[in-house]
Amino acid sequence: MKDRLFEIWFSLRVGVANPAFMPLLEQYTPYELFSMGGELLESLPCDDRLKRALEDKNLEESHRIQRYCQNNGVGLLFWQDENYPSVLRMLKDPPLLLYYRGKLPDFKRELCISVVGTRTMSEYGKRMAYKIGYELAAVGTVVVSGLALGVDAVASAGAIAAEGRTVAVLGCGIDVAYPVAHKPLMEAVVRQGAVMTEYPPATRPLGHHFPQRNRIISGLSQGTVVVEAGLGSGALITAKTAISQGRDIFAVPGNVGDENTSGTNQLISEGATVVLKPSDILNNYSFLYRDVLRMKALPAAERHSDLNDAVLARLSVYVKKAEEKKDASSKPQNPPSSSGRAKEAAPSPQLQRKNPPKDSSLVSRKPDAETAHKMVPPSAPRKGDLSEQTLMSLSETQRKLFNALPLDHAVAVDYLMKEGFSMSEIMSSMTMLEIKGLVVALPGGLYSRK
């Protein structure tokens, strides 16, 4: 196995969703950056925060991670590797290092479709998620999901039942099954596809990881299908990210006025392709991917794609029904959605971290993880005309970043870093502010008040 020690060290110093590494790797290798100090380090084309992080030459955690990967069959994809997914290189904030288990698909050649949605499905949503996952996989599509409760897990189970392939992108370390009940599903995905993450082993599933993770789900996929989602659903963040990445958006319609389908119906009203059956998705790609899609297998798949609860039970896929939300409204939530708050799951005992990272950009801010995803329906208030409800819905980080935006002109992300937050915190917060209708993302990576 290739020695990855300094690549791991460099990724730990850079952190997640931080594009600052790209100009550095155009000039230097990770080992050269590790060996660098003094005036040469100060001259690097990056901000002071990253320069200070690169001063930390401690390799203890890097050695521990490398040993774990070598002993547990965990592969790594570094930014400069030949088999690094080229579709991710086009993102404005691509992952620097990916950890994976299983067999990766050929992302250059194969059709990948992500299936996302609410964790509290109706029976209709559950049937559609399973049917879409099954039929897409049966004809050769790679089904991409977040392995979260609800739509994500059911779509993955459908793909597995069809003996197709699926890829799951985690918001935690490769050794952490989240939710814990999905451990059998996670292992089935490894056998029939791959599980991957940009978070180092032993990383817990904190709330702000999930919107960061979503850009990889949509980034790997030519199209994203939203099965059921309310206006406050994390699946809409994935859809919004997919749109910004230039990917196709599909949505399953639902009853007007239903909370669970208000988000999908809104996507359709804004131009998403309506999905009444999986062939509505496949017809968009059948010619372009005619060499890899087995369209002749679709009629047989349609006859066998009805929901099979026995498959869900075998894979321990937990399904929380939409009507349970009312019963649980007065109780603490355990929100393992594709981008909601996350109750921490215990990592593998082999990789308990002894010390937190010294770089403050890599340390989570607990208040943000607890509040960043309490969303309200998108709105478009005028400048200086924010309702009390909208202001109350913002986390501390979101409120500070919104207040830091000038009233009369757009600014780049670098401008917002003066507030003391990491790149990943800023990007996830700006996405949430976009969803709430408070800011607008402009070409060139600029943001302005709406």
Phi, psi and omega per residue, in radians:
M1 nan 2.427 3.140
K2 -1.058 2.462 3.101
D3 -1.255 2.000 -3.056
R4 -1.861 0.184 -2.957
L5 -0.952 -0.872 -3.036
F6 -1.373 -0.419 3.017
E7 -1.186 -0.716 3.082
I8 -1.121 -0.810 3.115
W9 -0.976 -0.813 -3.097
F10 -1.122 -0.722 -3.123
S11 -1.136 -0.627 3.103
L12 -1.155 -0.599 -3.141
R13 -1.315 -0.633 -3.113
V14 -1.281 -0.715 -3.078
G15 1.528 -2.961 -3.026
V16 -1.721 2.485 3.062
A17 0.980 0.676 3.135
N18 -2.062 1.783 -3.085
P19 -1.270 0.043 -3.097
A20 -1.115 -0.268 -3.110
F21 -1.291 -0.392 -2.979
M22 -1.087 -0.870 3.110
P23 -1.131 -0.467 3.127
L24 -1.212 -0.751 -3.102
L25 -1.310 -0.214 3.028
E26 -1.250 -0.359 -3.072
Q27 -2.038 -0.480 -2.994
Y28 -2.378 2.733 2.980
T29 -1.535 2.826 3.081
P30 -0.994 -0.649 3.127
Y31 -1.141 -0.711 3.112
E32 -1.112 -0.660 3.096
L33 -1.183 -0.636 3.082
F34 -1.121 -0.672 -3.079
S35 -1.380 -0.155 -2.991
M36 -1.439 2.591 3.074
G37 -2.801 -3.120 3.043
G38 1.038 -2.428 -3.056
E39 -1.124 -0.591 -3.127
L40 -1.144 -0.722 3.095
L41 -1.120 -0.719 -3.135
E42 -1.153 -0.392 -3.097
S43 -1.534 -0.026 -3.094
L44 -1.107 2.550 3.141
P45 -1.404 1.180 3.101
C46 -2.678 2.991 -3.080
D47 -1.357 2.925 -3.096
D48 -1.101 -0.557 -3.137
R49 -1.041 -0.807 -3.138
L50 -1.242 -0.633 3.091
K51 -1.048 -0.738 3.120
R52 -1.147 -0.648 3.115
A53 -1.143 -0.644 -3.126
L54 -1.264 -0.224 3.061
E55 -1.270 -0.355 -3.134
D56 -1.394 1.883 -3.080
K57 -1.746 0.207 -3.136
N58 -1.175 2.171 -3.092
L59 -1.847 0.115 -3.049
E60 -1.029 -0.877 -3.120
E61 -1.163 -0.651 3.127
S62 -1.096 -0.748 3.089
H63 -1.078 -0.737 -3.093
R64 -1.129 -0.735 3.131
I65 -1.166 -0.754 -3.130
Q66 -1.085 -0.731 3.111
R67 -1.099 -0.740 3.138
Y68 -1.063 -0.799 -3.124
C69 -1.093 -0.741 3.140
Q70 -1.137 -0.629 -3.073
N71 -1.483 -0.218 -3.034
N72 -2.189 0.304 3.052
G73 1.154 0.574 3.122
V74 -1.665 2.109 3.084
G75 -1.542 2.819 3.115
L76 -2.260 2.473 3.053
L77 -2.113 1.961 3.122
F78 -1.677 2.684 -3.078
W79 -0.836 -0.667 -3.061
Q80 -1.596 0.002 3.135
D81 -1.204 2.574 -3.130
E82 -1.110 -0.608 -3.100
N83 -1.644 0.188 3.004
Y84 -1.104 2.323 -3.087
P85 -1.014 2.035 -3.096
S86 -1.117 -0.458 3.133
V87 -1.140 -0.468 3.114
L88 -1.398 -0.435 3.125
R89 -1.134 -0.364 -3.117
M90 -1.433 -0.154 -3.134
L91 -1.269 2.676 3.124
K92 -1.307 -0.359 3.118
D93 -2.376 1.137 -3.068
P94 -1.220 2.709 3.049
P95 -1.222 2.404 3.137
L96 -1.360 -0.707 -3.095
L97 -2.448 2.294 3.114
L98 -2.020 2.343 3.025
Y99 -1.763 2.440 -3.136
Y100 -2.599 2.705 2.985
R101 -2.211 2.473 -3.135
G102 1.821 -2.800 -3.125
K103 -1.988 2.070 -3.122
L104 -1.294 2.483 3.024
P105 -1.269 2.958 3.038
D106 -1.478 1.647 -3.042
F107 -1.132 -0.381 3.124
K108 -1.290 -0.508 -2.954
R109 -1.932 -0.542 -2.981
E110 -1.685 2.679 3.096
L111 -1.429 2.174 3.100
C112 -2.071 2.239 3.115
I113 -2.205 2.218 3.104
S114 -1.606 2.473 3.133
V115 -2.145 2.066 -3.062
V116 -2.352 2.913 3.112
G117 2.912 -2.953 -3.054
T118 -1.220 2.762 3.053
R119 -1.558 -0.226 3.141
T120 -1.954 1.461 -3.008
M121 -1.527 2.715 2.867
S122 -1.448 2.983 3.070
E123 -1.080 -0.637 3.096
Y124 -1.086 -0.795 3.133
G125 -1.106 -0.693 3.125
K126 -1.111 -0.784 3.125
R127 -1.076 -0.757 -3.102
M128 -1.189 -0.700 3.127
A129 -1.079 -0.790 3.139
Y130 -1.128 -0.809 -3.105
K131 -1.086 -0.770 3.140
I132 -1.133 -0.825 3.114
G133 -1.040 -0.743 -3.104
Y134 -1.129 -0.944 -3.026
E135 -1.214 -0.651 3.077
L136 -1.063 -0.819 -3.101
A137 -1.193 -0.620 -3.080
A138 -1.092 -0.494 -3.130
V139 -1.724 0.057 3.038
G140 1.922 0.118 3.079
T141 -1.404 2.485 3.021
V142 -1.537 2.064 -3.120
V143 -1.546 2.125 -3.100
V144 -1.867 2.369 3.122
S145 -2.626 -3.101 3.112
G146 -1.857 0.079 3.129
L147 1.092 0.309 -3.115
A148 -1.383 2.909 3.029
L149 -1.006 2.666 3.046
G150 1.530 -2.389 -3.013
V151 -0.960 -0.805 -3.101
D152 -0.947 -0.908 -3.064
A153 -1.185 -0.697 -3.122
V154 -1.165 -0.699 3.095
A155 -1.115 -0.724 3.093
S156 -1.099 -0.712 3.118
A157 -1.104 -0.682 3.079
G158 -1.073 -0.738 3.111
A159 -1.106 -0.698 3.129
I160 -1.172 -0.715 3.116
A161 -1.080 -0.549 3.119
A162 -1.429 0.033 -3.083
E163 1.021 0.596 3.072
G164 -1.747 -2.870 -3.082
R165 -2.011 2.592 -3.141
T166 -2.537 2.601 3.085
V167 -2.133 2.290 3.101
A168 -1.998 2.286 3.112
V169 -1.874 2.104 -3.026
L170 -1.611 2.716 3.002
G171 -1.810 0.524 -3.099
C172 -2.726 -3.035 3.140
G173 -1.201 2.765 -3.095
I174 -1.148 -0.317 -3.132
D175 -1.683 0.107 -3.089
V176 -1.982 2.092 3.035
A177 -1.541 2.080 3.131
Y178 -2.368 2.141 -0.076
P179 -1.179 2.796 -3.058
V180 -1.015 -0.612 -3.126
A181 -1.058 -0.364 -3.084
H182 -1.558 0.245 3.094
K183 -0.972 -0.828 3.094
P184 -1.078 -0.660 3.095
L185 -1.128 -0.748 3.128
M186 -1.036 -0.755 -3.140
E187 -1.204 -0.599 3.079
A188 -1.154 -0.667 3.088
V189 -1.102 -0.723 3.115
V190 -1.056 -0.696 -3.126
R191 -1.210 -0.581 -3.064
Q192 -1.925 0.147 -3.134
G193 -3.080 -2.155 -3.102
A194 -2.714 2.594 2.966
V195 -1.943 2.334 -3.093
M196 -2.471 2.754 3.141
T197 -2.811 2.697 3.029
E198 -1.673 -0.066 -3.120
Y199 -1.548 2.386 -3.129
P200 -1.095 2.712 3.051
P201 -0.901 2.524 -3.134
A202 1.423 0.039 3.102
T203 -1.318 2.216 -3.134
R204 -1.342 2.735 -3.114
P205 -1.430 1.328 3.138
L206 -1.373 2.712 -3.005
G207 -0.976 -0.755 -3.055
H208 -1.311 -0.116 3.095
H209 -1.217 -0.502 -2.944
F210 -1.288 -0.763 3.024
P211 -1.121 -0.525 3.057
Q212 -1.176 -0.727 3.129
R213 -1.097 -0.587 -3.023
N214 -1.088 -0.522 -3.136
R215 -1.146 -0.474 3.109
I216 -1.347 -0.710 3.091
I217 -0.979 -0.910 -3.133
S218 -1.266 -0.570 -3.116
G219 -1.162 -0.566 3.118
L220 -1.329 -0.241 -2.940
S221 -1.893 2.492 3.010
Q222 -1.268 -0.502 3.110
G223 -2.565 2.721 3.104
T224 -2.141 2.274 3.126
V225 -1.878 2.170 3.061
V226 -1.799 2.060 -3.044
V227 -1.508 -1.003 3.045
E228 -2.450 2.346 3.140
A229 -2.834 2.280 3.010
G230 -1.390 3.055 -3.127
L231 -1.116 -0.425 3.129
G232 -1.729 0.189 -3.061
S233 -1.312 2.503 3.070
G234 -1.123 -0.380 3.109
A235 -1.067 -0.506 3.113
L236 -1.204 -0.481 3.043
I237 -1.141 -0.758 3.090
T238 -1.060 -0.765 3.125
A239 -1.079 -0.761 3.132
K240 -1.091 -0.724 3.109
T241 -1.125 -0.734 3.128
A242 -1.058 -0.717 3.118
I243 -1.082 -0.776 -3.136
S244 -1.151 -0.413 3.119
Q245 -1.539 -0.022 3.134
G246 1.383 0.385 3.130
R247 -1.582 2.837 3.117
D248 -1.361 2.562 3.128
I249 -2.121 2.271 3.085
F250 -2.154 2.609 3.137
A251 -2.538 2.454 3.072
V252 -1.569 2.108 -3.098
P253 -1.259 2.800 3.102
G254 -2.541 -3.093 -3.122
N255 -1.119 2.344 3.090
V256 -1.122 2.286 3.133
G257 1.707 -0.313 3.098
D258 -1.260 2.327 -3.112
E259 -1.043 -0.688 -3.060
N260 -1.238 -0.297 -3.091
T261 -2.070 0.097 -3.141
S262 -1.110 -0.619 3.132
G263 -1.252 -0.754 3.135
T264 -1.174 -0.704 3.100
N265 -1.101 -0.626 3.101
Q266 -1.170 -0.711 3.081
L267 -1.013 -0.724 3.133
I268 -1.125 -0.717 3.130
S269 -1.134 -0.410 -3.135
E270 -1.657 0.065 3.021
G271 2.057 0.021 3.105
A272 -1.154 2.590 3.109
T273 -1.276 2.285 -3.132
V274 -1.294 2.346 3.106
V275 -2.024 1.923 3.029
L276 -1.744 -0.402 3.100
K277 -2.715 2.750 -3.072
P278 -0.993 -0.511 3.131
S279 -1.105 -0.398 3.071
D280 -1.107 -0.479 3.062
I281 -1.434 -0.866 -3.037
L282 -1.102 -0.575 -3.114
N283 -1.083 -0.386 3.117
N284 -1.318 -0.297 -3.028
Y285 -2.202 -0.051 -3.002
S286 -1.075 -0.579 3.127
F287 -1.405 -0.827 -3.088
L288 -1.079 -0.622 -3.109
Y289 -1.946 0.594 -3.082
R290 -1.087 -0.400 -3.131
D291 -1.413 -0.273 -3.092
V292 -2.060 -0.377 3.136
L293 -1.560 2.344 3.116
R294 -1.750 1.284 -3.042
M295 -1.098 -0.435 3.111
K296 -1.167 -0.316 3.128
A297 -1.465 -0.121 -3.049
L298 -1.135 -0.776 -3.139
P299 -0.997 -0.732 3.110
A300 -1.158 -0.683 3.121
A301 -1.100 -0.668 3.140
E302 -1.105 -0.517 -3.141
R303 -1.363 -0.315 -3.054
H304 -2.049 0.153 -2.996
S305 -1.680 0.153 3.069
D306 -1.116 2.588 -3.103
L307 -0.919 2.287 3.106
N308 -2.086 1.753 -3.103
D309 -1.142 -0.421 3.110
A310 -1.131 -0.626 3.091
V311 -1.146 -0.763 3.122
L312 -1.084 -0.693 3.133
A313 -1.166 -0.722 -3.129
R314 -1.098 -0.621 -3.115
L315 -1.612 0.090 -3.137
S316 0.997 0.664 3.102
V317 -1.414 1.983 3.136
Y318 -1.519 2.278 -3.139
V319 -2.093 2.026 3.071
K320 -1.665 2.092 -3.063
K321 -1.326 2.706 -3.086
A322 -1.051 -0.631 -3.100
E323 -1.188 -0.305 3.122
E324 -1.221 -0.343 -3.106
K325 -1.074 -0.655 -3.132
K326 -1.165 -0.712 -3.138
D327 -1.161 -0.535 -3.059
A328 -1.676 0.063 -3.017
S329 -1.106 -0.447 -3.135
S330 -1.713 0.086 -3.110
K331 -1.970 2.724 3.062
P332 -1.019 2.434 -3.118
Q333 -1.601 2.582 2.940
N334 -1.939 1.588 -2.876
P335 -1.680 1.479 3.132
P336 -1.626 0.758 -3.123
S337 -1.330 3.092 -3.072
S338 -1.155 -0.197 3.023
S339 -2.722 0.352 -3.127
G340 -1.521 -3.086 3.058
R341 -1.029 2.642 -3.097
A342 -2.172 2.254 2.962
K343 -1.318 2.259 -3.008
E344 -1.146 2.421 3.030
A345 -1.890 2.602 -3.086
A346 -1.290 2.243 3.073
P347 -1.298 3.008 3.099
S348 -1.010 2.347 -3.130
P349 -1.102 -0.280 -3.124
Q350 -1.224 -0.363 -2.992
L351 -2.250 0.667 3.044
Q352 -1.145 2.239 -3.102
R353 -1.366 2.287 -3.109
K354 -1.379 -0.647 -3.081
N355 -2.298 2.521 3.058
P356 -1.259 2.735 3.105
P357 -1.058 2.498 -3.135
K358 -1.311 -0.510 -3.136
D359 -1.234 2.077 -3.076
S360 -1.106 -0.360 3.126
S361 -1.225 -0.284 -3.115
L362 -1.725 0.010 -3.104
V363 -1.718 2.204 -3.106
S364 -1.236 2.641 3.084
R365 -1.836 1.928 -2.970
K366 -0.993 -0.739 -3.137
P367 -1.009 -0.634 -3.118
D368 -1.181 -0.713 -3.121
A369 -1.110 -0.497 -3.083
E370 -1.518 -0.349 -3.007
T371 -2.182 -0.167 -2.966
A372 -1.130 -0.311 -3.041
H373 -2.047 0.328 3.009
K374 -1.442 1.552 -2.950
M375 -1.653 2.763 2.977
V376 -2.089 2.822 3.125
P377 -0.984 2.515 -3.123
P378 -0.974 2.448 3.076
S379 -2.517 2.965 -3.104
A380 -2.324 1.214 -3.141
P381 -1.179 2.602 3.102
R382 -1.290 2.821 3.131
K383 -0.970 2.288 3.109
G384 1.302 0.160 -3.096
D385 -2.189 0.961 -3.104
L386 -1.564 2.244 3.110
S387 -1.232 2.753 3.115
E388 -1.082 -0.637 -3.135
Q389 -1.091 -0.747 -3.135
T390 -1.148 -0.760 3.134
L391 -1.107 -0.700 -3.136
M392 -1.175 -0.439 -3.111
S393 -1.363 -0.238 -3.093
L394 -1.394 2.466 2.993
S395 -1.310 2.964 3.139
E396 -1.037 -0.740 3.141
T397 -1.118 -0.819 -3.140
Q398 -1.055 -0.725 -3.114
R399 -1.143 -0.731 3.139
K400 -1.128 -0.728 -3.120
L401 -1.214 -0.671 3.104
F402 -1.117 -0.766 3.130
N403 -1.139 -0.455 -3.131
A404 -1.357 -0.273 3.138
L405 -1.263 2.268 3.089
P406 -1.103 2.689 -3.127
L407 -1.350 -0.407 -2.933
D408 -2.076 0.006 3.117
H409 -2.743 2.806 -3.124
A410 -1.464 2.688 3.129
V411 -2.363 2.779 3.078
A412 -1.508 2.917 -3.125
V413 -1.065 -0.627 -3.138
D414 -0.977 -0.596 3.130
Y415 -1.086 -0.625 -3.086
L416 -1.385 -0.292 -3.106
M417 -1.170 -0.283 3.106
K418 -1.158 -0.262 3.117
E419 -1.323 -0.134 3.051
G420 1.656 0.177 3.129
F421 -1.768 2.726 3.124
S422 -1.317 2.898 3.115
M423 -1.028 -0.744 -3.099
S424 -1.149 -0.682 3.115
E425 -1.129 -0.704 -3.134
I426 -1.144 -0.806 -3.067
M427 -1.144 -0.736 3.133
S428 -1.170 -0.663 3.138
S429 -1.207 -0.691 3.136
M430 -1.157 -0.605 3.064
T431 -1.089 -0.768 3.121
M432 -1.122 -0.705 3.107
L433 -1.136 -0.585 3.044
E434 -1.122 -0.815 3.129
I435 -1.018 -0.678 -3.130
K436 -1.320 -0.118 3.114
G437 1.412 0.360 -3.084
L438 -1.681 -0.462 -3.137
V439 -2.301 2.874 3.116
V440 -2.207 2.307 3.035
A441 -1.526 2.219 -3.094
L442 -1.955 2.815 3.096
P443 -0.973 2.587 3.140
G444 1.485 0.224 3.115
G445 1.310 0.419 -3.127
L446 -1.678 2.711 3.093
Y447 -2.312 2.532 3.064
S448 -2.489 2.797 3.017
R449 -1.155 2.628 -3.129
K450 -1.450 nan nan
